[in-house]
C-alpha cells in the first residue's frame, strides 16, 4: 500500500530527531502512539514492504489520515513521553500498560547507619532518597550491577546499626556474610569489616553518580575496556562496552520530567507568513501529558507589525479564558508582559499562578524543547498545505488575478542575496512548480561582480538574474566556425564575429588567443560554444581573459587548480577546463519561468526588469518586501496589497522564505569553508 500524496508530504516534513509520533484517523481519533530515535525513518517504515507487516499494522496503516509528532532530545525522553501520551489517549492499536507500573525508582536508604540501594516502584515519604522515574528496570539493574562492582554496597534486608563503634545486626533474614562479601561485591559492614564513615563515602560516591556526576565511572570503564581490547580479551571488552552504554543511557538528564512534580504550561511561538504558530506543553505532576498547537491569523492582532509582547498577551487572554485546566506556573520566552496578566489569569483560575521567563536550568530546557516543537509544527503545517491541491490551485489563480498575468504561474523562480557584512556574497534560485517546491532545479551562485566586504544587493541581484537569464536567450545556430592551420574564424550572417587558435594534442585540446569582433555577449557565448564543438578531444582547456571567464563558466568550464605542463600561465588570463564526456546541459536552466520573484523592494525589482529588457525576454517579474509583505510590480508606483488571509499571498511568502533559507544555508557553508582555509 503506497502512502497518499498528503501522507507522503507529511512524512517528508517530519524531523529526523528522536521523538514520539501519533497516527490519527479521519475523525481525529488517535489510533497509535509510538517512539523512535529517527522519527522520519520510523514513520516511513510503516509504508515499506507492507506485505511483511502483521495484520494489526496493515489495518492501522489503512486508517491513517494524519500524522503528528513531538520532538525530544534523546530516546529516554521519547520513552517517557510515549508512556504519558498512551495513558492520556489509550489508542486502539497500542499495547496498553497499567498506570505507573512501568516506572521504577532507585532508592537509597539514607536514614540508616549503613544505607542500602534497591529498585522500587513507588516513592514513599520515609526519609529515603529516590532517583527516577526510570522506564527500564532491566537497564537500572545493569547499572546497579556495574556500580556494585566499582563501589561495593549492600542491598540485603539485614538491619544494621552502629553502637559504640560496633555493628549490631537485627532482622537476621539471611546468613551473613553473604556471597557478595566473598566475591568482593560488598564491604561486609555486617561483620564490622568497615566503619560507618568508610561505608558512607561509598554511598556518597554512588549518589554523586546518580545525580549526573558520571565522569569518574565512565573514565574508569573506558580505560578498562581499552586495556581489554589491547590484550585481545574481546569478550570482556564487549561486556564492558555494554555496561558503559548502560551507564551512559541511565545517566541522561530528563528534560521531560520534573523531580518536583510541578504543574506547568510551557508556551513558545513563531511569527511567519502573516500567521503566528503556538505550541503549548502541558506538564502535570512533573510529566508531559499533552501538546497543543494553535494558529493565530495576523488579523486577530490590532496592528500588523505588533511586537512579540502583544502577540503573546493576545494568546494568553484567548487561551486561558477558555481552558479548564490551569497550571501552577506558566513558562514563556524572555518578554515583558503587562503586570496585570498574571493577576488576571490567577483570578480566572481561582488560585495563584506564576508567569516565569527562565534564563537557565531545567525550566529553560523545557522552554527550548517547546520552541523546537513549534518549529516542527510550522514545517508540518506547510506540508499539509502543499499536499492540498485545491488550496494550491486557488493560490495560483489568486496570484494570476492580483498581478494581471496572462496565465497561471505554473513555474515560479525566486532569487535572494545573502552575505555577512558583505563577505561570502551568494545568491539562491529556488523553484516552485504547481505551488510546491521543485528542489531538483534549485541553484546557488557565488557573486563575482561585487567586491568582497562592500555589499551591493542591487548589483548582486542584477548579476544573478543575468547569469540565469542568459540560458534562456535563443541559440545562434547559424554561427559557422572554419578552422585552417589551427586558426578558427567565426562567421554569423556573412560577418566575421571572432577568431581563436585551436590546438589539438594527443590527450587534450586547447583554445587560446580568442578575439571577439561582435560586442553582443550572447554572440560571444555562442562563438565559444562553437569553438568547443570544433575541438577533437574530450578534455578542452581554454585560455580566457578575465572579462570572458563568466561566459566560459556558463558553458560548463571549471577553474583549474593546477595547469598541465604543456600550458604556460600568462598574466591577466584565467585557465579553465571542460570535460565534454561528463558535461550535460542543465535542463533546469533551459526551462522558462512563468513568474520571477525577487526578495526585496523597488530597487531590486528595477535591476531585474533591466536584465530582462536587455535580453529581450518577456517574463513577468515582481518583488516582495518582507516588512509589510508589499508586492512591487513594474510600471506601478504603489505596491499590490493582497489580502492577509489569501492563499496566493501565503504561497508567495512560502517561496520567498524558502529562497531566504537556501541562500543563508549556502552563505554559512561558504563562510565555514573560508574559516577553515
C-alpha positions as CSV (number, residue, x, y, z in Angstrom):
1,X,0.0,0.0,0.0
2,X,1.5,3.3,-1.1
3,X,1.0,6.4,1.0
4,X,-1.3,9.1,-0.3
5,X,0.2,12.4,-1.5
6,X,-0.8,14.1,1.7
7,X,0.8,11.4,3.9
8,X,3.9,11.4,1.7
9,X,4.3,15.2,2.1
10,X,3.9,14.8,5.9
11,X,6.5,12.1,6.1
12,X,9.0,14.2,4.1
13,X,8.5,17.1,6.6
14,X,9.0,15.0,9.7
15,X,12.1,15.7,11.7
16,X,14.9,13.0,11.9
17,X,15.3,13.7,15.6
18,X,14.2,11.4,18.4
19,X,10.6,11.8,19.5
20,X,7.1,10.4,19.5
21,X,4.6,10.1,16.6
22,X,0.8,9.8,16.6
23,X,-1.3,8.2,13.8
24,X,-4.7,9.8,13.6
25,X,-7.8,8.7,11.6
26,X,-10.4,10.9,9.7
27,X,-12.5,11.5,12.8
28,X,-9.5,12.9,14.7
29,X,-9.1,9.8,16.9
30,X,-5.6,8.8,17.9
31,X,-5.0,5.3,16.5
32,X,-1.4,4.6,17.6
33,X,1.4,6.3,19.5
34,X,5.0,5.2,19.1
35,X,8.5,6.3,19.8
36,X,11.6,6.4,17.6
37,X,15.3,7.5,17.6
38,X,14.7,8.8,14.0
39,X,11.1,9.9,13.6
40,X,11.1,10.2,9.8
41,X,12.8,6.8,9.2
42,X,10.4,5.0,11.7
43,X,7.2,6.5,10.2
44,X,8.4,5.8,6.7
45,X,8.9,2.1,7.6
46,X,5.2,1.6,8.0
47,X,4.7,2.1,4.3
48,X,7.7,0.0,3.2
49,X,7.2,-3.7,2.4
50,X,3.6,-3.6,3.8
51,X,3.1,-7.3,3.0
52,X,5.6,-8.2,5.6
53,X,3.8,-6.4,8.4
54,X,1.3,-8.1,10.8
55,X,-2.5,-7.8,10.1
56,X,-2.8,-5.4,13.0
57,X,-0.2,-3.0,11.4
58,X,-1.8,-3.3,8.0
59,X,-5.2,-2.4,9.4
60,X,-3.6,0.5,11.2
61,X,-2.0,1.9,8.1
62,X,-5.2,1.7,6.1
63,X,-6.9,4.1,8.6
64,X,-4.1,6.8,8.9
65,X,-5.3,10.2,7.7
66,X,-2.9,12.4,9.6
67,X,0.5,12.2,11.5
68,X,1.6,14.4,14.4
69,X,5.0,14.3,16.1
70,X,6.7,15.7,19.2
71,X,10.5,16.1,19.1
72,X,12.6,15.4,22.2
73,X,16.3,15.4,23.0
74,X,17.0,11.7,23.3
75,X,15.5,8.2,23.3
76,X,15.0,8.1,27.0
77,X,12.8,11.2,26.9
78,X,10.9,9.6,24.0
79,X,10.1,6.6,26.1
80,X,8.8,8.7,29.0
81,X,6.7,10.9,26.7
82,X,5.2,7.9,24.8
83,X,4.2,6.3,28.1
84,X,2.5,9.5,29.3
85,X,0.6,10.0,26.0
86,X,-0.6,6.4,25.8
87,X,-2.1,6.9,29.3
88,X,-3.8,10.0,28.1
89,X,-5.2,8.8,24.8
90,X,-5.3,5.0,25.3
91,X,-5.0,4.4,21.5
92,X,-6.8,1.4,20.0
93,X,-3.7,-0.1,18.3
94,X,-1.2,0.3,21.2
95,X,-0.4,-2.5,23.7
96,X,-1.5,-0.7,26.8
97,X,0.3,-0.8,30.2
98,X,-1.1,-0.4,33.7
99,X,-0.7,3.0,35.3
100,X,2.8,3.8,36.6
101,X,3.8,0.2,37.0
102,X,6.3,0.5,34.2
103,X,8.2,3.2,36.1
104,X,10.9,2.3,38.6
105,X,13.0,4.3,41.1
106,X,16.4,3.8,42.7
107,X,16.0,4.1,46.4
108,X,18.9,5.0,48.8
109,X,18.0,4.5,52.5
110,X,20.0,7.4,53.8
111,X,18.1,7.2,57.1
112,X,20.0,4.0,58.0
113,X,23.5,3.8,59.5
114,X,24.6,1.6,56.6
115,X,22.3,2.6,53.7
116,X,21.0,0.1,51.1
117,X,20.3,0.7,47.5
118,X,17.2,-1.0,45.9
119,X,14.8,-0.8,43.0
120,X,11.3,0.2,43.9
121,X,8.0,1.1,42.1
122,X,6.7,3.8,44.5
123,X,8.0,6.8,46.2
124,X,7.3,6.9,49.9
125,X,7.7,9.7,52.4
126,X,10.1,7.7,54.5
127,X,13.3,9.9,54.6
128,X,15.0,7.9,51.8
129,X,16.5,9.4,48.7
130,X,14.8,8.5,45.4
131,X,16.1,8.7,41.8
132,X,13.7,8.5,38.9
133,X,11.4,7.7,37.4
134,X,13.2,5.3,35.2
135,X,11.5,3.5,32.3
136,X,13.5,0.3,32.1
137,X,14.0,-1.9,35.2
138,X,16.4,-4.1,33.2
139,X,18.7,-1.1,32.4
140,X,18.6,0.1,36.0
141,X,19.6,-3.4,37.3
142,X,22.5,-3.5,34.8
143,X,23.6,-0.1,36.0
144,X,23.4,-1.0,39.7
145,X,25.3,-4.2,38.9
146,X,28.2,-2.1,37.4
147,X,28.1,0.3,40.4
148,X,28.3,-2.7,42.8
149,X,31.5,-3.9,41.2
150,X,33.1,-0.4,41.4
151,X,31.5,0.8,44.6
152,X,30.7,-2.3,46.7
153,X,27.5,-1.6,48.6
154,X,24.9,-3.7,50.3
155,X,21.3,-4.4,49.2
156,X,20.3,-7.1,51.6
157,X,17.4,-6.8,54.1
158,X,19.6,-7.0,57.2
159,X,19.0,-4.2,59.7
160,X,22.4,-2.8,60.8
161,X,23.1,-0.3,63.5
162,X,26.4,1.0,64.9
163,X,26.5,1.1,68.7
164,X,29.7,2.3,70.4
165,X,31.8,1.5,67.4
166,X,30.4,-2.0,66.9
167,X,27.8,-3.2,64.4
168,X,24.7,-4.8,65.7
169,X,22.6,-7.0,63.3
170,X,18.8,-7.2,63.8
171,X,16.3,-8.7,61.5
172,X,18.6,-11.6,60.6
173,X,16.8,-12.7,57.4
174,X,19.9,-14.3,55.8
175,X,23.2,-15.9,56.8
176,X,26.0,-13.4,56.8
177,X,28.5,-12.5,55.5
178,X,26.7,-13.5,52.2
179,X,28.2,-14.4,48.8
180,X,28.5,-10.7,47.9
181,X,31.2,-10.2,50.5
182,X,33.2,-13.3,49.3
183,X,33.2,-12.1,45.7
184,X,34.1,-8.6,46.7
185,X,30.7,-7.0,45.8
186,X,30.1,-5.8,49.4
187,X,32.5,-4.3,52.0
188,X,30.9,-6.5,54.7
189,X,29.6,-4.0,57.2
190,X,27.5,-6.7,58.8
191,X,30.7,-8.3,60.3
192,X,32.3,-4.9,61.1
193,X,34.7,-5.0,58.1
194,X,34.3,-1.2,57.6
195,X,33.3,1.8,59.7
196,X,30.1,3.8,59.3
197,X,32.2,6.7,57.8
198,X,34.0,4.4,55.3
199,X,30.7,3.0,54.1
200,X,29.2,6.4,53.9
201,X,31.9,7.5,51.5
202,X,30.9,4.6,49.2
203,X,27.3,5.7,49.3
204,X,28.1,9.4,48.7
205,X,30.1,8.4,45.5
206,X,27.1,6.5,44.2
207,X,24.8,9.4,45.0
208,X,27.1,11.8,43.1
209,X,27.0,9.4,40.1
210,X,23.2,9.1,40.2
211,X,22.9,12.9,40.3
212,X,24.8,13.1,37.0
213,X,28.5,13.2,38.0
214,X,29.4,10.3,35.8
215,X,32.8,11.4,34.6
216,X,34.7,9.3,37.1
217,X,33.0,6.0,36.5
218,X,32.9,6.5,32.7
219,X,36.6,7.2,32.6
220,X,37.3,4.0,34.7
221,X,35.1,1.8,32.4
222,X,36.6,3.2,29.2
223,X,40.1,2.6,30.4
224,X,39.3,-1.0,31.4
225,X,37.6,-1.6,28.0
226,X,40.6,-0.3,26.1
227,X,43.0,-2.4,28.1
228,X,40.9,-5.5,27.5
229,X,40.8,-4.8,23.8
230,X,44.6,-4.3,23.6
231,X,45.1,-7.6,25.5
232,X,42.7,-9.2,22.8
233,X,40.1,-10.1,25.5
234,X,37.3,-9.1,23.2
235,X,34.5,-10.8,25.1
236,X,35.4,-8.9,28.2
237,X,35.8,-5.7,26.3
238,X,32.3,-6.2,24.8
239,X,30.8,-6.7,28.2
240,X,32.5,-3.6,29.5
241,X,31.2,-1.7,26.4
242,X,27.6,-2.8,27.2
243,X,28.0,-1.7,30.8
244,X,29.4,1.6,29.7
245,X,26.4,2.1,27.4
246,X,24.0,1.2,30.2
247,X,25.7,3.8,32.5
248,X,25.6,6.5,29.9
249,X,21.9,5.8,29.0
250,X,20.6,5.7,32.5
251,X,22.5,8.8,33.5
252,X,21.0,11.0,30.7
253,X,19.2,14.1,32.2
254,X,15.5,14.0,31.6
255,X,14.1,17.3,30.4
256,X,10.6,15.9,30.0
257,X,10.1,15.1,33.8
258,X,10.4,17.4,36.8
259,X,11.5,15.8,40.1
260,X,9.4,18.4,41.9
261,X,6.2,17.1,40.3
262,X,5.2,20.6,39.2
263,X,2.1,21.6,37.1
264,X,3.5,23.7,34.3
265,X,2.5,25.1,30.9
266,X,5.4,25.9,28.6
267,X,4.5,28.2,25.7
268,X,6.6,29.1,22.6
269,X,5.6,30.7,19.3
270,X,6.9,31.7,15.8
271,X,5.6,34.5,13.6
272,X,5.7,33.6,10.0
273,X,3.9,34.4,6.7
274,X,1.2,36.5,8.3
275,X,0.4,33.9,10.9
276,X,1.5,33.1,14.5
277,X,2.2,29.4,15.3
278,X,2.0,28.4,19.0
279,X,2.9,25.2,20.8
280,X,1.9,24.6,24.4
281,X,3.3,21.8,26.5
282,X,1.1,20.7,29.4
283,X,3.2,19.2,32.2
284,X,1.3,17.8,35.1
285,X,2.8,16.2,38.2
286,X,6.1,16.6,36.5
287,X,5.2,14.7,33.4
288,X,4.5,16.0,29.9
289,X,0.9,14.7,29.3
290,X,-0.2,16.8,26.3
291,X,0.9,19.0,23.5
292,X,-1.4,21.6,21.8
293,X,-0.7,23.5,18.6
294,X,-2.5,26.7,17.6
295,X,-2.5,29.1,14.6
296,X,-3.5,32.7,15.0
297,X,-4.0,34.9,12.0
298,X,-2.4,38.3,11.9
299,X,-5.9,39.8,11.5
300,X,-6.7,38.9,15.1
301,X,-4.0,41.3,16.3
302,X,-4.7,45.0,16.3
303,X,-1.6,46.1,14.3
304,X,0.0,44.1,11.6
305,X,3.6,44.7,12.9
306,X,2.6,44.0,16.6
307,X,5.6,43.1,18.7
308,X,6.0,39.8,20.5
309,X,4.6,41.1,23.7
310,X,1.3,41.9,22.1
311,X,1.2,38.6,20.3
312,X,1.8,36.6,23.5
313,X,-0.7,38.6,25.6
314,X,-3.4,38.1,22.9
315,X,-2.8,34.3,23.0
316,X,-2.8,34.2,26.8
317,X,-6.1,36.1,27.1
318,X,-7.8,34.0,24.5
319,X,-6.5,30.6,25.7
320,X,-6.9,30.9,29.4
321,X,-10.3,32.4,29.1
322,X,-11.4,29.1,27.6
323,X,-9.3,26.4,29.3
324,X,-10.5,24.4,32.3
325,X,-7.1,23.0,33.3
326,X,-4.8,25.6,35.0
327,X,-1.1,25.0,36.0
328,X,0.7,26.5,38.9
329,X,3.2,28.2,36.6
330,X,3.5,29.3,33.0
331,X,6.9,29.3,31.2
332,X,7.3,31.9,28.4
333,X,10.2,33.4,26.5
334,X,12.1,36.3,27.9
335,X,9.4,39.0,27.3
336,X,7.9,41.8,29.5
337,X,4.2,41.2,30.0
338,X,1.6,43.5,31.5
339,X,1.8,43.5,35.3
340,X,-1.9,42.6,35.4
341,X,-1.6,39.5,33.2
342,X,-0.5,37.2,36.0
343,X,-3.2,38.6,38.3
344,X,-5.9,38.2,35.6
345,X,-5.1,34.5,34.9
346,X,-4.9,33.8,38.7
347,X,-8.4,35.4,39.2
348,X,-9.9,33.2,36.5
349,X,-8.2,30.1,37.8
350,X,-9.1,30.9,41.4
351,X,-5.6,30.1,42.5
352,X,-2.2,31.8,42.4
353,X,-0.4,31.3,39.1
354,X,3.2,32.5,38.3
355,X,4.4,33.5,34.9
356,X,8.1,32.8,34.6
357,X,10.7,33.7,31.9
358,X,13.5,31.2,32.8
359,X,17.1,32.2,31.7
360,X,18.8,28.9,32.6
361,X,18.3,25.5,34.2
362,X,15.7,22.7,33.6
363,X,12.8,25.1,33.0
364,X,14.8,26.9,30.3
365,X,15.5,23.5,28.7
366,X,11.8,22.7,28.7
367,X,11.0,26.0,27.0
368,X,13.7,25.4,24.4
369,X,12.2,22.0,23.7
370,X,8.8,23.7,23.2
371,X,10.4,26.1,20.7
372,X,11.9,23.1,18.8
373,X,8.4,21.6,18.5
374,X,6.7,24.8,17.3
375,X,9.3,24.9,14.5
376,X,8.5,21.3,13.6
377,X,4.7,22.3,13.7
378,X,5.3,25.1,11.2
379,X,7.0,22.6,8.8
380,X,4.2,20.1,9.1
381,X,1.6,22.9,8.6
382,X,3.3,23.9,5.4
383,X,3.5,20.2,4.3
384,X,-0.3,19.8,4.9
385,X,-0.9,23.0,2.8
386,X,1.3,21.7,0.0
387,X,-0.5,18.4,-0.1
388,X,-3.8,20.2,-0.6
389,X,-4.1,20.5,-4.4
390,X,-7.3,22.6,-4.2
391,X,-5.6,25.3,-2.0
392,X,-2.5,25.4,-4.3
393,X,-4.7,25.8,-7.3
394,X,-6.6,28.6,-5.6
395,X,-3.4,30.3,-4.7
396,X,-2.1,30.3,-8.2
397,X,-5.4,31.7,-9.5
398,X,-5.3,34.5,-6.9
399,X,-1.7,35.4,-7.9
400,X,-2.6,35.5,-11.6
401,X,-5.6,37.8,-10.9
402,X,-3.7,40.1,-8.5
403,X,-0.8,40.5,-10.9
404,X,-2.9,40.6,-14.1
405,X,-0.9,37.7,-15.6
406,X,-2.0,36.0,-18.8
407,X,-1.9,32.5,-17.3
408,X,-1.5,30.7,-14.0
409,X,2.2,30.9,-12.9
410,X,2.9,27.2,-13.0
411,X,6.7,27.6,-12.7
412,X,7.9,30.4,-10.3
413,X,11.6,31.1,-9.7
414,X,12.7,33.2,-6.7
415,X,16.0,34.9,-6.1
416,X,17.6,36.1,-2.8
417,X,21.0,37.5,-1.8
418,X,22.8,36.5,1.4
419,X,26.1,37.8,2.9
420,X,27.6,38.7,6.3
421,X,28.8,42.3,6.3
422,X,29.5,42.0,2.6
423,X,31.6,38.8,2.9
424,X,30.9,35.5,1.2
425,X,28.3,37.0,-1.0
426,X,26.0,34.4,-2.5
427,X,22.6,34.1,-4.2
428,X,19.9,31.4,-4.3
429,X,17.4,30.5,-7.0
430,X,14.6,28.2,-5.8
431,X,11.8,26.8,-8.0
432,X,8.1,26.1,-7.2
433,X,6.1,24.2,-9.7
434,X,2.3,24.0,-9.3
435,X,2.6,25.5,-5.9
436,X,5.1,23.0,-4.5
437,X,9.0,23.1,-4.1
438,X,10.8,21.6,-7.1
439,X,14.2,21.1,-5.3
440,X,15.8,19.4,-8.3
441,X,16.0,22.7,-10.0
442,X,17.3,24.7,-7.1
443,X,20.5,26.7,-7.9
444,X,23.1,28.6,-5.9
445,X,25.6,31.2,-7.1
446,X,28.7,33.0,-5.9
447,X,28.5,36.7,-6.5
448,X,31.5,37.8,-8.6
449,X,30.9,41.3,-9.7
450,X,30.7,42.8,-6.2
451,X,33.8,43.4,-4.2
452,X,34.1,41.3,-1.1
453,X,33.4,43.4,2.0
454,X,31.4,46.0,0.1
455,X,27.8,44.8,-0.1
456,X,25.7,45.9,-3.0
457,X,22.4,44.0,-3.2
458,X,21.3,45.8,-6.3
459,X,24.4,44.9,-8.3
460,X,24.3,41.3,-6.9
461,X,20.7,40.7,-7.9
462,X,21.5,42.2,-11.4
463,X,24.3,39.7,-11.8
464,X,22.5,36.6,-10.7
465,X,19.4,37.3,-12.8
466,X,21.5,38.0,-15.8
467,X,23.6,34.8,-15.3
468,X,20.4,32.8,-15.1
469,X,18.5,34.6,-17.9
470,X,21.4,34.1,-20.4
471,X,20.4,30.4,-20.5
472,X,17.0,31.5,-21.9
473,X,18.3,33.5,-24.8
474,X,18.0,32.0,-28.3
475,X,20.9,30.0,-29.6
476,X,22.6,31.5,-32.6
477,X,22.6,28.2,-34.5
478,X,23.8,29.8,-37.8
479,X,27.3,30.6,-36.4
480,X,29.9,28.9,-38.7
481,X,33.4,28.2,-37.5
482,X,36.1,27.3,-40.0
483,X,39.5,26.0,-38.9
484,X,42.6,26.3,-41.0
485,X,46.1,25.6,-39.7
486,X,44.8,25.8,-36.1
487,X,43.3,29.3,-36.7
488,X,39.5,29.3,-36.2
489,X,37.2,32.0,-37.7
490,X,33.6,32.5,-36.6
491,X,31.1,33.9,-39.1
492,X,27.4,35.0,-38.5
493,X,25.3,36.2,-41.4
494,X,28.3,36.6,-43.6
495,X,30.0,38.8,-40.9
496,X,33.1,37.7,-39.0
497,X,32.4,37.7,-35.3
498,X,35.7,36.5,-33.8
499,X,38.9,34.4,-34.2
500,X,40.8,32.0,-32.0
501,X,43.5,29.4,-32.0
502,X,42.7,25.7,-31.5
503,X,45.5,23.2,-30.7
504,X,44.6,19.5,-30.6
505,X,47.2,17.3,-28.8
506,X,47.2,13.6,-28.0
507,X,45.1,13.8,-24.8
508,X,43.8,17.4,-24.7
509,X,42.6,20.3,-26.8
510,X,43.4,24.0,-26.1
511,X,41.5,27.1,-27.1
512,X,43.6,30.3,-26.9
513,X,44.1,33.8,-28.4
514,X,40.3,34.4,-28.5
515,X,39.3,37.8,-30.1
516,X,35.7,39.0,-30.3
517,X,34.7,41.3,-33.1
518,X,31.0,41.3,-32.0
519,X,30.2,43.1,-28.8
520,X,27.0,41.2,-28.0
521,X,27.5,38.8,-25.1
522,X,25.1,36.2,-26.4
523,X,27.0,36.1,-29.7
524,X,30.3,35.7,-27.9
525,X,28.9,32.9,-25.8
526,X,27.7,31.0,-28.9
527,X,31.1,31.5,-30.6
528,X,32.9,30.0,-27.6
529,X,30.4,27.1,-27.7
530,X,31.0,26.5,-31.4
531,X,34.8,26.6,-30.8
532,X,34.4,23.9,-28.1
533,X,32.4,21.7,-30.5
534,X,35.2,22.0,-33.1
535,X,37.9,20.6,-30.7
536,X,38.8,16.9,-31.2
537,X,39.5,15.9,-27.6
538,X,37.2,15.3,-24.6
539,X,39.4,17.4,-22.3
540,X,39.3,21.0,-23.5
541,X,41.4,23.8,-21.9
542,X,40.6,27.4,-22.5
543,X,42.8,30.5,-22.0
544,X,40.3,33.1,-21.0
545,X,40.6,36.8,-20.4
546,X,39.1,37.9,-17.1
547,X,36.1,39.6,-18.8
548,X,35.1,36.4,-20.6
549,X,35.5,33.9,-17.7
550,X,31.8,34.1,-16.8
551,X,30.8,33.1,-20.3
552,X,33.1,30.1,-20.1
553,X,31.6,29.1,-16.7
554,X,28.1,29.2,-18.1
555,X,29.2,26.7,-20.8
556,X,30.4,24.3,-18.1
557,X,34.1,25.2,-17.9
558,X,35.7,24.9,-14.4
559,X,38.6,26.7,-12.9
560,X,41.9,24.8,-12.7
561,X,43.9,24.4,-9.5
562,X,47.0,23.2,-11.4
563,X,47.9,23.7,-15.1
564,X,49.2,20.8,-17.2
565,X,52.9,21.1,-18.1
566,X,52.1,21.9,-21.7
567,X,50.4,25.1,-20.7
568,X,52.2,28.2,-19.5
569,X,50.3,30.7,-17.4
570,X,50.1,34.3,-18.7
571,X,49.3,37.3,-16.6
572,X,45.8,38.6,-16.9
573,X,44.3,35.2,-18.1
574,X,42.2,32.6,-16.3
575,X,42.6,28.9,-17.3
576,X,39.6,26.6,-17.3
577,X,38.8,23.0,-18.2
578,X,35.8,21.3,-19.7
579,X,35.3,17.6,-19.9
580,X,32.9,17.1,-22.8
581,X,32.2,13.5,-21.9
582,X,30.8,14.5,-18.5
583,X,29.2,17.8,-19.3
584,X,25.5,17.9,-19.9
585,X,23.2,20.9,-20.5
586,X,21.3,21.9,-17.3
587,X,17.6,21.2,-18.1
588,X,16.6,23.3,-15.1
589,X,18.2,26.4,-16.7
590,X,16.6,25.7,-20.1
591,X,13.0,25.9,-18.7
592,X,11.4,29.4,-18.9
593,X,9.6,30.5,-15.7
594,X,6.1,31.9,-15.7
595,X,7.0,34.3,-13.0
596,X,10.2,35.7,-11.4
597,X,10.0,36.6,-7.8
598,X,12.7,38.7,-6.1
599,X,13.1,39.0,-2.4
600,X,13.4,42.8,-2.0
601,X,11.8,46.1,-2.9
602,X,11.7,48.6,-5.8
603,X,15.5,48.8,-6.2
604,X,15.9,45.0,-6.7
605,X,12.9,44.9,-9.0
606,X,14.4,47.7,-11.2
607,X,17.5,45.5,-11.7
608,X,15.5,42.5,-12.7
609,X,13.5,44.5,-15.2
610,X,16.7,46.0,-16.6
611,X,18.2,42.5,-17.3
612,X,15.0,41.1,-18.9
613,X,14.7,44.2,-21.2
614,X,18.4,43.9,-22.2
615,X,18.0,40.3,-23.2
616,X,14.6,40.8,-24.9
617,X,12.9,38.2,-22.5
618,X,9.2,38.5,-21.9
619,X,8.9,37.2,-18.3
620,X,6.7,38.7,-15.6
621,X,8.8,39.8,-12.6
622,X,7.8,41.1,-9.2
623,X,9.5,41.8,-5.8
624,X,8.1,41.1,-2.3
625,X,9.2,43.2,0.6
626,X,9.2,41.4,4.0
627,X,8.5,44.3,6.3
628,X,4.9,44.9,5.1
629,X,4.5,42.0,2.6
630,X,4.0,44.5,-0.2
631,X,4.3,43.3,-3.7
632,X,6.0,45.6,-6.2
633,X,5.2,45.4,-9.9
634,X,7.0,47.1,-12.9
635,X,5.3,50.3,-14.0
636,X,3.3,50.9,-10.8
637,X,4.2,53.4,-8.1
638,X,2.0,51.8,-5.5
639,X,2.5,48.2,-4.4
640,X,-0.1,45.5,-4.8
641,X,-1.5,44.6,-1.4
642,X,-3.1,41.1,-1.3
643,X,-5.5,40.1,1.5
644,X,-3.6,38.8,4.5
645,X,-5.6,35.6,4.6
646,X,-5.3,34.9,0.8
647,X,-3.8,31.6,-0.3
648,X,-1.9,33.5,-3.0
649,X,0.0,35.7,-0.5
650,X,0.7,32.6,1.7
651,X,2.3,30.8,-1.3
652,X,4.4,33.8,-2.3
653,X,5.6,34.1,1.3
654,X,6.5,30.4,1.4
655,X,8.5,30.8,-1.8
656,X,10.3,33.9,-0.5
657,X,11.1,32.3,2.8
658,X,12.4,29.1,1.1
659,X,14.8,31.3,-1.1
660,X,16.0,33.1,2.0
661,X,16.6,29.8,3.8
662,X,18.5,28.3,0.9
663,X,20.7,31.4,0.4
664,X,21.6,31.6,4.1
665,X,22.4,27.9,4.2
666,X,24.9,28.4,1.3
667,X,26.4,31.5,2.8
668,X,27.1,29.7,6.1
669,X,28.6,26.8,4.3
670,X,30.9,29.2,2.4
671,X,31.9,31.1,5.5
672,X,32.7,27.9,7.3
673,X,34.9,26.8,4.4
674,X,36.7,30.1,4.3
675,X,37.2,30.0,8.1
676,X,39.0,26.6,7.8
677,X,41.2,28.0,5.0
